[in-house]
Amino acid sequence: MGKLNYQKIEGKFTGKDILSLDQFDATDLLILFKHTAEMKKLAEKSTPSDILKGTLTTLIFYEPSSRTFGSFGAAIKRLGGTTVDIQNPQQFSSVAKGETLEDTIRTFESYSNAIVMRHPQSGAAALAAEAAEHSPIINAGDGVGEHPTQALLDLYTIYEHVGRLDNLTVLMAGDILNGRTVHSLIRGLSLYKNNTVYLLSPKRLKLNAEDLKEFSSRGVKLVEIESEKEIPKDASVWYWTRVQKERFENLEEYEKIKHAFIVTPDLMKKYAAKDMILMHPLPRVGEIETTVDPDPRAVYLRHQMRNGMYVRMALMALVLGRV
Ligand code: NCD
């Protein structure tokens, strides 16, 4: 909030904006994951909870979303909290009349204890945090920038299945240039020692030079590859992503490269380790064949998705000072 933007968590979540993965260190993640495991137990037993009773969170999404929007809503409601839901404000609210982001945020913070926002512009979450006087802002994706809660659930899923977050070989594939989930996850993996991330994408969708330099300087080893043949066979995690159509000006170009890399049972057979996990932030639009879904290593529609709700339950309870 205000000057507190990008404030480090340092073990204290209450009242803080959650804008970037860079606010977290390994200890903060451990605290969050401990609470996440508790939330998981609570949700699995369907135990009624009033942890967030009396709180109201505004969910304001300027970009389409069903999963993240639904996941935050479900997380808050499972803990007895309530939400004001606003989707497409550019169409249905005063934003359509030309209201600034700052005014919209000031308005909704006067009703609520926290604001979860998705916006098409990179940096919008930080602007919202500057405008807000008392409500913490949770970034639910800002353009090609970041998607911190997605990275938190991705890291939790890796931790749960692989048992560690260091000494990993990870393959990320698809839209490495525009994928905000990829950007946040690389930031997360760079908090741990000895991680190597292979980045498989068409040339046109490689990390931009600035991000490559910035991420590499954090100690994570990044290896750019352009062919399936270069996939390391010992990767513990494959993180597949869709090519981000909405970031293309020229749709013909999108059509040409949208399916450059597709996961098929055959690709898994050739290159995937026995105990790896296949992840995807979803939605998928053809880049993982549905015939791969029954493979027990495919966790995207099972564990990864539910973990999103558990991590958001834990995060909201921490930010609102209820655990
Ligand atoms: C991702 C996003 O919005 O960045 N989706 C999500 O939040 N689960 C990935 C995507 O849209 O490709």
Residues whose N, C-alpha, C, O or C-beta is under 5 A from the ligand:
A	BS01	NCD	R67 T68 G141 H147 R180 T181 R242 P281 L282 P283
